[in-house]
């Protein structure tokens, strides 16, 4: 019995050291959690980049529209100067009109590029979020698999045969041992009761014999 209890204590110690060693080893779910945290940080960075790109796009559009207005304004001013016979002012207006139109064309290209870049960023951002969602689902799937593996290992440990037999047999043996101890105690108790009753009967007989002797005398 002591040997069995020592075996149980040793099994508990083995479980403790096994858990400690497992924590030291590389855990796939821990690695996945770390990768998820890094990916979430990247998704947040991408979100900020998109917001900044939107601000740039709006700024390019605003600047482009202002330059277009200035080009249109110089065009109208040149026509007025030409009608008024102020050819020098008309030439200045037409020259600045051309400069503004050239700048407007450049800004339109910059604006169009910023729109295209924003669309690409938003597409990548959507893909990142979908990938992150898939990774979260994969983590849940792996956690489920881990639970099954851990449960099977524990069940196998319970059901596994040892040099003392299966755990169920060990429990049955302990139960039989307790039954024998209980029977032994009951037998000893019955013997004690038997001895006590015999002693009492002997005393009663002695008293009766003593009484009969007095009566005869």
C-alpha positions, 0 to 999 in steps of 0.5 A, a space after each residue: 500500500 505504501 508503495 502504491 501511495 509513493 507511486 501516486 506521489 511520484 506521478 503528481 511530481 512527474 505531472 508538475 515537472 512535465 508542465 514546467 518543461 512544456 512551458 519552457 518549450 516552444 508552444 505553437 499557439 504562443 508563437 501564433 499569439 505573438 505573430 497575431 499581436 505583431 500583425 495587429 500592430 501592422 494593421 493599425 499602422 496601415 490604418 494610420 497610413 490610409 488616413 494620412 494618404 486621404 489627407 494628402 489626396 484632399 490637399 492635392 485636390 484642393 491645391 489643384 482646384 485653386 491653381 485651375 481657378 488662377 489659370 482661368 482667372 488669368 485667361 479672363 484677365 488676358 481677354 479683358 486686357 486684349 480688348 482694352 488694347 493693353 497688349 503688355 498686360 494681356 501678354 503677362 496674363 497669358 504667360 501666367 495662364 500658361 504657367 498656372 495650367 502647367 502647374 495644374 496639369 502636374 497637380 492633377 497627375 499628383 492627385 490622380 496618383 494619390 487616388 490610385 495609391 489610396 485605392 491600393 492601400 485600402 485594398 491591402 488593408 482589407 486583405 490584411 484585416 481578412 488575413 488577421 481574421 483568418 489567423 484568429 480563427 486558426 488560433 481558435 482551431 489550434 486551441 481546440 486541437 490542443 484541448 483534445 490532445 491534452 485531454 487524450 494525454 490525461 485520459 491515456 495516463 489514467 487508462 495506461 497500465 503500470 507495473 501495479 496494474 491499471 488505475 482501476 485495478 489499483 483502486 479495486 485493490 485498495 478497496 479490497 484492502 480496506 474491506 479486509 481491514 474492516 473485516 479484521 476490525 469487525 472480527 476483533 470487535 466480535 471476539 472482544 464482545 464474545 470474551 466480555 460476554 463469557 466473562 460476564 456469564 462466568 461471573 453470573 455463574 460464580 454468583 449463582 454458585 455462591 448463593 446456592 452454597 449459602 442456601 444449603 448451609 
